């Protein structure tokens, strides 16, 4: 639909906010009478067109569609009311042409009884009885309880309406030697006819730019195979197949766009010889098939800290076996999902650490995409309360900092930072030889001195990642000797560097390595991430970010300050070494 048409329909929808009571019906009837007497293009051109529409059991609303009536509010008149006015003005329309061009069909001047009215052959009752689906839609909207002032409406009508409207156009041409070129799209009329009562009953406004998108589907079982005959006509290009998917048999190739294309390829005489012109009568009304509601995602982000070595970043399992009972995403996201009343969530982070690696320092940047939230925004005070609530779930294992609402564009920082961010680590390393000052000095030659390593895809991940050589930059190394065969190494590296493989060399697949620098075997006993150098959340989302950052900054330098009383590595190093020695003994 063209933009100007969408704007026009939206303006029409906004005009009708009051109840359509009996006092307003006369005004609409007058407008229809004026439109007819003013000389509608189709009636002026072919006065007999009204008789054509009556002859095939077309509902009053579809008659207005084929006649090209674009005063959309008039469509709120019932089919019976519209037909009565059309009958009344039929003779006036006919006299606009000469007596020799009188209709080939007859239309009896009689009252139209609504209870005796046949179901429309053109719309199979979709427009005819459009308001019948409103109750169920409103009930669903009230149940979902989206916090919004507007809604956007899209509809899917039975494919048979395409076939039947095409058949009506061919029949029109057969009788009048022209096509109904001014007809109004059936979907737009149906959309307005259900949206107006929804507006009045819910207080929400139809807005084609609304974040809340509704998709209403209508089906008509009786005519569901109306289009199948086209697949038997080679020139139509319509190929309908069935296939098995997720243990179900589904039909493919018969979508609306396929049928529309097929109708453009088949000539009228071929369509009439294989199909039904005019369309055949129907005996059943359409049914509401589906109501889908979807709002644009909401984004919330911050930084998380992981204090233990038994929590994975996301649920970690092999088959049905969970390899880690807890995950950061599980602890953080469920609370946010419930607060925004979202259907699902996506947990996205700036890199990842293994389950047995702690995330300390100022935390790892993350954001949560909350999918289809009923609540689109929460005040900053409530966001802060959610942060506090999350931090009480497993306070000794996972906490978050700087939780803030984000704009969609803010999330690009994490993706864009994959190639530019750096990370700082502290690694407790075991060496096959007792640690000497010479070994420490060999490492410390790279303190503040950058160098590159070439890393082949680690053996431990070869089953899921392609074999290749990655060139990564180590910005700085610094070693601190401990007792016996242990040292702590502080690394500042390019994002994506495999730290474990850099330490032990991965059977020579990593060059150079810590093992090659100190000239003996080396391995990691424990690894901590101390800093992910990425500005996130953006300062404009978290004005006090830099102020708050200062109180966590000491974690990053904990290795240089043995008296650190936070969660830096030096505080834990004695315990870690003792545990390692006990294990080796």
PEHULIN-V601430 format. One record per residue. N is the residue number from 0. RES is the residue in three letters. PSI is psi in degrees with one decimal (* if undefined). Layout:
BEGIN
n=N res=RES psi=PSI
n=N res=RES psi=PSI
END
This chain:
BEGIN
n=0 res=UNK psi=133.8
n=1 res=UNK psi=153.1
n=2 res=UNK psi=-41.6
n=3 res=UNK psi=-31.2
n=4 res=UNK psi=-40.7
n=5 res=UNK psi=-43.2
n=6 res=UNK psi=-39.9
n=7 res=UNK psi=-46.2
n=8 res=UNK psi=-38.7
n=9 res=UNK psi=-40.6
n=10 res=UNK psi=-39.6
n=11 res=UNK psi=-44.4
n=12 res=UNK psi=-38.7
n=13 res=UNK psi=-23.6
n=14 res=UNK psi=-29.3
n=15 res=UNK psi=86.2
n=16 res=UNK psi=-21.4
n=17 res=UNK psi=163.8
n=18 res=UNK psi=143.7
n=19 res=UNK psi=79.3
n=20 res=UNK psi=-179.8
n=21 res=UNK psi=-24.8
n=22 res=UNK psi=-25.0
n=23 res=UNK psi=-19.2
n=24 res=UNK psi=-44.2
n=25 res=UNK psi=-36.5
n=26 res=UNK psi=-40.8
n=27 res=UNK psi=-36.0
n=28 res=UNK psi=-41.0
n=29 res=UNK psi=-41.5
n=30 res=UNK psi=-37.8
n=31 res=UNK psi=-42.9
n=32 res=UNK psi=-41.0
n=33 res=UNK psi=-37.7
n=34 res=UNK psi=-39.4
n=35 res=UNK psi=-45.8
n=36 res=UNK psi=-23.4
n=37 res=UNK psi=-11.3
n=38 res=UNK psi=73.6
n=39 res=UNK psi=142.6
n=40 res=UNK psi=-46.2
n=41 res=UNK psi=-40.7
n=42 res=UNK psi=-39.5
n=43 res=UNK psi=-40.0
n=44 res=UNK psi=-40.7
n=45 res=UNK psi=87.8
n=46 res=UNK psi=-28.2
n=47 res=UNK psi=-2.4
n=48 res=UNK psi=-30.2
n=49 res=UNK psi=-41.0
n=50 res=UNK psi=-37.1
n=51 res=UNK psi=-44.2
n=52 res=UNK psi=-39.0
n=53 res=UNK psi=-31.0
n=54 res=UNK psi=-17.2
n=55 res=UNK psi=24.1
n=56 res=UNK psi=49.6
n=57 res=UNK psi=137.5
n=58 res=UNK psi=160.2
n=59 res=UNK psi=-37.9
n=60 res=UNK psi=-41.5
n=61 res=UNK psi=-31.1
n=62 res=UNK psi=-44.9
n=63 res=UNK psi=-36.9
n=64 res=UNK psi=-49.1
n=65 res=UNK psi=-27.5
n=66 res=UNK psi=-8.7
n=67 res=UNK psi=28.1
n=68 res=UNK psi=120.7
n=69 res=UNK psi=13.7
n=70 res=UNK psi=88.1
n=71 res=UNK psi=-28.2
n=72 res=UNK psi=-26.9
n=73 res=UNK psi=-27.4
n=74 res=UNK psi=-12.6
n=75 res=UNK psi=-13.2
n=76 res=UNK psi=147.3
n=77 res=UNK psi=163.4
n=78 res=UNK psi=-41.5
n=79 res=UNK psi=-45.9
n=80 res=UNK psi=-40.2
n=81 res=UNK psi=-43.8
n=82 res=UNK psi=-39.0
n=83 res=UNK psi=-40.1
n=84 res=UNK psi=-38.2
n=85 res=UNK psi=-39.7
n=86 res=UNK psi=-43.4
n=87 res=UNK psi=-38.6
n=88 res=UNK psi=5.6
n=89 res=UNK psi=-47.7
n=90 res=UNK psi=-35.5
n=91 res=UNK psi=-39.4
n=92 res=UNK psi=-39.0
n=93 res=UNK psi=-38.9
n=94 res=UNK psi=-10.9
n=95 res=UNK psi=-17.7
n=96 res=UNK psi=170.0
n=97 res=UNK psi=158.7
n=98 res=UNK psi=-27.2
n=99 res=UNK psi=-14.4
n=100 res=UNK psi=23.7
n=101 res=UNK psi=160.7
n=102 res=UNK psi=147.3
n=103 res=UNK psi=-8.4
n=104 res=UNK psi=162.5
n=105 res=UNK psi=147.4
n=106 res=UNK psi=115.6
n=107 res=UNK psi=134.5
n=108 res=UNK psi=88.7
n=109 res=UNK psi=161.9
n=110 res=UNK psi=143.5
n=111 res=UNK psi=116.3
n=112 res=UNK psi=122.0
n=113 res=UNK psi=-37.3
n=114 res=UNK psi=-21.1
n=115 res=UNK psi=-3.0
n=116 res=UNK psi=129.8
n=117 res=UNK psi=153.3
n=118 res=UNK psi=137.1
n=119 res=UNK psi=130.2
n=120 res=UNK psi=-18.1
n=121 res=UNK psi=-46.1
n=122 res=UNK psi=3.2
n=123 res=UNK psi=29.1
n=124 res=UNK psi=-2.8
n=125 res=UNK psi=-50.1
n=126 res=UNK psi=-37.5
n=127 res=UNK psi=-47.9
n=128 res=UNK psi=40.4
n=129 res=UNK psi=-41.3
n=130 res=UNK psi=-13.1
n=131 res=UNK psi=-21.9
n=132 res=UNK psi=-6.0
n=133 res=UNK psi=-42.1
n=134 res=UNK psi=-46.4
n=135 res=UNK psi=-37.4
n=136 res=UNK psi=-45.5
n=137 res=UNK psi=-41.1
n=138 res=UNK psi=-41.3
n=139 res=UNK psi=-40.8
n=140 res=UNK psi=-41.0
n=141 res=UNK psi=-34.5
n=142 res=UNK psi=-43.9
n=143 res=UNK psi=-32.2
n=144 res=UNK psi=54.9
n=145 res=UNK psi=137.7
n=146 res=UNK psi=104.1
n=147 res=UNK psi=162.2
n=148 res=UNK psi=-9.4
n=149 res=UNK psi=167.3
n=150 res=UNK psi=153.1
n=151 res=UNK psi=138.8
n=152 res=UNK psi=128.1
n=153 res=UNK psi=146.8
n=154 res=UNK psi=151.3
n=155 res=UNK psi=116.9
n=156 res=UNK psi=162.2
n=157 res=UNK psi=141.6
n=158 res=UNK psi=-26.8
n=159 res=UNK psi=-25.1
n=160 res=UNK psi=-30.5
n=161 res=UNK psi=-46.4
n=162 res=UNK psi=-44.5
n=163 res=UNK psi=-36.6
n=164 res=UNK psi=-36.8
n=165 res=UNK psi=-41.4
n=166 res=UNK psi=-37.9
n=167 res=UNK psi=-40.5
n=168 res=UNK psi=-40.1
n=169 res=UNK psi=-41.9
n=170 res=UNK psi=-42.1
n=171 res=UNK psi=-45.5
n=172 res=UNK psi=-36.4
n=173 res=UNK psi=-38.1
n=174 res=UNK psi=-31.9
n=175 res=UNK psi=-0.2
n=176 res=UNK psi=33.7
n=177 res=UNK psi=165.6
n=178 res=UNK psi=152.9
n=179 res=UNK psi=78.5
n=180 res=UNK psi=-17.5
n=181 res=UNK psi=7.6
n=182 res=UNK psi=151.5
n=183 res=UNK psi=141.0
n=184 res=UNK psi=128.6
n=185 res=UNK psi=-35.4
n=186 res=UNK psi=-37.6
n=187 res=UNK psi=-37.3
n=188 res=UNK psi=-45.6
n=189 res=UNK psi=-41.9
n=190 res=UNK psi=-45.6
n=191 res=UNK psi=-38.6
n=192 res=UNK psi=-27.2
n=193 res=UNK psi=-25.8
n=194 res=UNK psi=-39.3
n=195 res=UNK psi=-50.0
n=196 res=UNK psi=-32.1
n=197 res=UNK psi=-42.0
n=198 res=UNK psi=-48.1
n=199 res=UNK psi=-33.5
n=200 res=UNK psi=-24.9
n=201 res=UNK psi=-18.8
n=202 res=UNK psi=1.6
n=203 res=UNK psi=156.7
n=204 res=UNK psi=136.9
n=205 res=UNK psi=123.1
n=206 res=UNK psi=114.6
n=207 res=UNK psi=-2.9
n=208 res=UNK psi=7.4
n=209 res=UNK psi=148.3
n=210 res=UNK psi=-23.5
n=211 res=UNK psi=108.9
n=212 res=UNK psi=126.2
n=213 res=UNK psi=136.8
n=214 res=UNK psi=112.8
n=215 res=UNK psi=126.0
n=216 res=UNK psi=135.3
n=217 res=UNK psi=139.2
n=218 res=UNK psi=159.7
n=219 res=UNK psi=97.8
n=220 res=UNK psi=-37.4
n=221 res=UNK psi=-32.2
n=222 res=UNK psi=17.8
n=223 res=UNK psi=-19.6
n=224 res=UNK psi=15.3
n=225 res=UNK psi=-30.6
n=226 res=UNK psi=-8.9
n=227 res=UNK psi=-33.9
n=228 res=UNK psi=-26.2
n=229 res=UNK psi=-31.4
n=230 res=UNK psi=-15.6
n=231 res=UNK psi=-1.7
n=232 res=UNK psi=112.4
n=233 res=UNK psi=-38.6
n=234 res=UNK psi=-16.8
n=235 res=UNK psi=-26.9
n=236 res=UNK psi=7.7
n=237 res=UNK psi=114.0
n=238 res=UNK psi=113.2
n=239 res=UNK psi=126.5
n=240 res=UNK psi=160.1
n=241 res=UNK psi=146.4
n=242 res=UNK psi=160.9
n=243 res=UNK psi=130.9
n=244 res=UNK psi=123.5
n=245 res=UNK psi=43.9
n=246 res=UNK psi=20.9
n=247 res=UNK psi=148.5
n=248 res=UNK psi=122.0
n=249 res=UNK psi=154.3
n=250 res=UNK psi=132.5
n=251 res=UNK psi=153.0
n=252 res=UNK psi=-1.2
n=253 res=UNK psi=24.8
n=254 res=UNK psi=163.6
n=255 res=UNK psi=-40.5
n=256 res=UNK psi=-31.6
n=257 res=UNK psi=-41.5
n=258 res=UNK psi=-41.9
n=259 res=UNK psi=-44.2
n=260 res=UNK psi=-41.4
n=261 res=UNK psi=-40.0
n=262 res=UNK psi=-30.2
n=263 res=UNK psi=-19.2
n=264 res=UNK psi=-16.9
n=265 res=UNK psi=129.6
n=266 res=UNK psi=155.8
n=267 res=UNK psi=-42.4
n=268 res=UNK psi=-35.5
n=269 res=UNK psi=-40.8
n=270 res=UNK psi=-45.3
n=271 res=UNK psi=-32.6
n=272 res=UNK psi=-27.3
n=273 res=UNK psi=-24.9
n=274 res=UNK psi=-154.3
n=275 res=UNK psi=115.0
n=276 res=UNK psi=115.2
n=277 res=UNK psi=171.6
n=278 res=UNK psi=148.8
n=279 res=UNK psi=154.2
n=280 res=UNK psi=157.1
n=281 res=UNK psi=153.8
n=282 res=UNK psi=-4.9
n=283 res=UNK psi=152.9
n=284 res=UNK psi=158.8
n=285 res=UNK psi=165.2
n=286 res=UNK psi=149.6
n=287 res=UNK psi=121.1
n=288 res=UNK psi=-41.0
n=289 res=UNK psi=151.1
n=290 res=UNK psi=112.6
n=291 res=UNK psi=135.5
n=292 res=UNK psi=131.9
n=293 res=UNK psi=128.8
n=294 res=UNK psi=152.4
n=295 res=UNK psi=147.5
n=296 res=UNK psi=152.4
n=297 res=UNK psi=144.5
n=298 res=UNK psi=132.8
n=299 res=UNK psi=137.1
n=300 res=UNK psi=170.4
n=301 res=UNK psi=-146.4
n=302 res=UNK psi=138.4
n=303 res=UNK psi=150.9
n=304 res=UNK psi=139.6
n=305 res=UNK psi=115.3
n=306 res=UNK psi=-8.0
n=307 res=UNK psi=172.7
n=308 res=UNK psi=25.8
n=309 res=UNK psi=21.3
n=310 res=UNK psi=123.4
n=311 res=UNK psi=165.0
n=312 res=UNK psi=-44.9
n=313 res=UNK psi=164.6
n=314 res=UNK psi=130.1
n=315 res=UNK psi=116.5
n=316 res=UNK psi=159.2
n=317 res=UNK psi=112.6
n=318 res=UNK psi=-123.5
n=319 res=UNK psi=3.3
n=320 res=UNK psi=120.5
n=321 res=UNK psi=125.9
n=322 res=UNK psi=-15.7
n=323 res=UNK psi=129.1
n=324 res=UNK psi=-32.3
n=325 res=UNK psi=152.7
n=326 res=UNK psi=152.1
n=327 res=UNK psi=-44.8
n=328 res=UNK psi=-38.4
n=329 res=UNK psi=-38.7
n=330 res=UNK psi=-39.1
n=331 res=UNK psi=-43.9
n=332 res=UNK psi=-32.0
n=333 res=UNK psi=-39.7
n=334 res=UNK psi=-43.0
n=335 res=UNK psi=-40.8
n=336 res=UNK psi=-44.2
n=337 res=UNK psi=-37.7
n=338 res=UNK psi=-39.2
n=339 res=UNK psi=-1.0
n=340 res=UNK psi=53.4
n=341 res=UNK psi=160.4
n=342 res=UNK psi=-47.6
n=343 res=UNK psi=178.2
n=344 res=UNK psi=157.2
n=345 res=UNK psi=130.0
n=346 res=UNK psi=115.5
n=347 res=UNK psi=132.8
n=348 res=UNK psi=161.0
n=349 res=UNK psi=82.8
n=350 res=UNK psi=-175.9
n=351 res=UNK psi=157.4
n=352 res=UNK psi=154.4
n=353 res=UNK psi=162.7
n=354 res=UNK psi=-33.5
n=355 res=UNK psi=15.3
n=356 res=UNK psi=131.0
n=357 res=UNK psi=151.6
n=358 res=UNK psi=105.8
n=359 res=UNK psi=-147.9
n=360 res=UNK psi=-132.8
n=361 res=UNK psi=6.6
n=362 res=UNK psi=166.4
n=363 res=UNK psi=130.7
n=364 res=UNK psi=140.5
n=365 res=UNK psi=159.7
n=366 res=UNK psi=154.9
n=367 res=UNK psi=122.5
n=368 res=UNK psi=116.6
n=369 res=UNK psi=114.4
n=370 res=UNK psi=129.0
n=371 res=UNK psi=58.4
n=372 res=UNK psi=138.8
n=373 res=UNK psi=-27.3
n=374 res=UNK psi=118.0
n=375 res=UNK psi=-23.3
n=376 res=UNK psi=144.5
n=377 res=UNK psi=145.6
n=378 res=UNK psi=154.4
n=379 res=UNK psi=-32.5
n=380 res=UNK psi=-38.3
n=381 res=UNK psi=-35.3
n=382 res=UNK psi=-41.3
n=383 res=UNK psi=-38.8
n=384 res=UNK psi=-39.0
n=385 res=UNK psi=-39.3
n=386 res=UNK psi=-45.2
n=387 res=UNK psi=-38.7
n=388 res=UNK psi=-44.2
n=389 res=UNK psi=-38.0
n=390 res=UNK psi=-7.6
n=391 res=UNK psi=-5.9
n=392 res=UNK psi=-55.0
n=393 res=UNK psi=69.7
n=394 res=UNK psi=-26.4
n=395 res=UNK psi=-4.4
n=396 res=UNK psi=-50.6
n=397 res=UNK psi=134.6
n=398 res=UNK psi=159.7
n=399 res=UNK psi=158.4
n=400 res=UNK psi=152.6
n=401 res=UNK psi=35.2
n=402 res=UNK psi=132.0
n=403 res=UNK psi=151.6
n=404 res=UNK psi=138.7
n=405 res=UNK psi=154.8
n=406 res=UNK psi=154.2
n=407 res=UNK psi=-38.7
n=408 res=UNK psi=-21.4
n=409 res=UNK psi=-26.5
n=410 res=UNK psi=-17.6
n=411 res=UNK psi=-23.3
n=412 res=UNK psi=-41.6
n=413 res=UNK psi=-44.3
n=414 res=UNK psi=-45.7
n=415 res=UNK psi=-27.4
n=416 res=UNK psi=-5.2
n=417 res=UNK psi=-34.2
n=418 res=UNK psi=-9.3
n=419 res=UNK psi=-23.5
n=420 res=UNK psi=157.7
n=421 res=UNK psi=163.5
n=422 res=UNK psi=149.9
n=423 res=UNK psi=138.9
n=424 res=UNK psi=157.2
n=425 res=UNK psi=125.2
n=426 res=UNK psi=125.3
n=427 res=UNK psi=114.2
n=428 res=UNK psi=144.0
n=429 res=UNK psi=139.7
n=430 res=UNK psi=146.8
n=431 res=UNK psi=-21.1
n=432 res=UNK psi=152.6
n=433 res=UNK psi=140.4
n=434 res=UNK psi=128.8
n=435 res=UNK psi=165.6
n=436 res=UNK psi=-32.5
n=437 res=UNK psi=-38.8
n=438 res=UNK psi=-41.6
n=439 res=UNK psi=-44.2
n=440 res=UNK psi=-36.5
n=441 res=UNK psi=-38.3
n=442 res=UNK psi=-43.2
n=443 res=UNK psi=-8.1
n=444 res=UNK psi=-21.8
n=445 res=UNK psi=13.5
n=446 res=UNK psi=109.5
n=447 res=UNK psi=9.1
n=448 res=UNK psi=113.3
n=449 res=UNK psi=148.7
n=450 res=UNK psi=166.2
n=451 res=UNK psi=147.3
n=452 res=UNK psi=150.1
n=453 res=UNK psi=120.8
n=454 res=UNK psi=119.2
n=455 res=UNK psi=157.3
n=456 res=UNK psi=124.5
n=457 res=UNK psi=144.2
n=458 res=UNK psi=-36.1
n=459 res=UNK psi=-15.3
n=460 res=UNK psi=9.5
n=461 res=UNK psi=-28.9
n=462 res=UNK psi=-16.8
n=463 res=UNK psi=-1.3
n=464 res=UNK psi=148.0
n=465 res=UNK psi=145.8
n=466 res=UNK psi=123.7
n=467 res=UNK psi=167.7
n=468 res=UNK psi=125.7
n=469 res=UNK psi=131.3
n=470 res=UNK psi=117.2
n=471 res=UNK psi=149.6
n=472 res=UNK psi=129.9
n=473 res=UNK psi=115.3
n=474 res=UNK psi=-30.7
n=475 res=UNK psi=145.7
n=476 res=UNK psi=143.5
n=477 res=UNK psi=128.9
n=478 res=UNK psi=145.9
n=479 res=UNK psi=115.7
n=480 res=UNK psi=142.6
n=481 res=UNK psi=-160.5
n=482 res=UNK psi=136.3
n=483 res=UNK psi=-118.6
n=484 res=UNK psi=23.0
n=485 res=UNK psi=145.5
n=486 res=UNK psi=155.3
n=487 res=UNK psi=129.4
n=488 res=UNK psi=127.6
n=489 res=UNK psi=124.3
n=490 res=UNK psi=140.6
n=491 res=UNK psi=113.2
n=492 res=UNK psi=165.5
n=493 res=UNK psi=147.8
n=494 res=UNK psi=142.2
n=495 res=UNK psi=1.3
n=496 res=UNK psi=133.0
n=497 res=UNK psi=103.4
n=498 res=UNK psi=-45.2
n=499 res=UNK psi=-42.8
n=500 res=UNK psi=-33.3
n=501 res=UNK psi=-35.3
n=502 res=UNK psi=-53.3
n=503 res=UNK psi=-10.3
n=504 res=UNK psi=-14.6
n=505 res=UNK psi=51.4
n=506 res=UNK psi=39.4
n=507 res=UNK psi=3.0
n=508 res=UNK psi=-5.0
n=509 res=UNK psi=117.0
n=510 res=UNK psi=130.7
n=511 res=UNK psi=175.2
n=512 res=UNK psi=168.4
n=513 res=UNK psi=-38.6
n=514 res=UNK psi=-40.3
n=515 res=UNK psi=-31.1
n=516 res=UNK psi=-40.7
n=517 res=UNK psi=0.3
n=518 res=UNK psi=43.5
n=519 res=UNK psi=169.3
n=520 res=UNK psi=145.7
n=521 res=UNK psi=152.3
n=522 res=UNK psi=159.8
n=523 res=UNK psi=130.6
n=524 res=UNK psi=-43.3
n=525 res=UNK psi=147.8
n=526 res=UNK psi=135.5
n=527 res=UNK psi=137.7
n=528 res=UNK psi=123.8
n=529 res=UNK psi=-28.7
n=530 res=UNK psi=138.6
n=531 res=UNK psi=109.6
n=532 res=UNK psi=79.7
n=533 res=UNK psi=127.5
n=534 res=UNK psi=102.7
n=535 res=UNK psi=137.2
n=536 res=UNK psi=159.7
n=537 res=UNK psi=145.2
n=538 res=UNK psi=-35.4
n=539 res=UNK psi=-21.3
n=540 res=UNK psi=-24.4
n=541 res=UNK psi=82.7
n=542 res=UNK psi=-33.3
n=543 res=UNK psi=16.4
n=544 res=UNK psi=-51.7
n=545 res=UNK psi=-31.5
n=546 res=UNK psi=-46.7
n=547 res=UNK psi=-31.7
n=548 res=UNK psi=-33.3
n=549 res=UNK psi=-35.4
n=550 res=UNK psi=-9.8
n=551 res=UNK psi=-5.9
n=552 res=UNK psi=-29.2
n=553 res=UNK psi=-19.5
n=554 res=UNK psi=-38.7
n=555 res=UNK psi=-35.7
n=556 res=UNK psi=17.8
n=557 res=UNK psi=-33.2
n=558 res=UNK psi=-24.7
n=559 res=UNK psi=-7.2
n=560 res=UNK psi=86.3
n=561 res=UNK psi=-17.9
n=562 res=UNK psi=6.5
n=563 res=UNK psi=132.2
n=564 res=UNK psi=9.9
n=565 res=UNK psi=-146.2
n=566 res=UNK psi=28.0
n=567 res=UNK psi=165.4
n=568 res=UNK psi=-35.8
n=569 res=UNK psi=-33.8
n=570 res=UNK psi=-36.8
n=571 res=UNK psi=-6.4
n=572 res=UNK psi=-35.7
n=573 res=UNK psi=-42.8
n=574 res=UNK psi=-43.2
n=575 res=UNK psi=-46.3
n=576 res=UNK psi=-41.1
n=577 res=UNK psi=-42.8
n=578 res=UNK psi=-41.3
n=579 res=UNK psi=-42.2
n=580 res=UNK psi=-40.5
n=581 res=UNK psi=-40.1
n=582 res=UNK psi=-44.0
n=583 res=UNK psi=-33.3
n=584 res=UNK psi=*
END
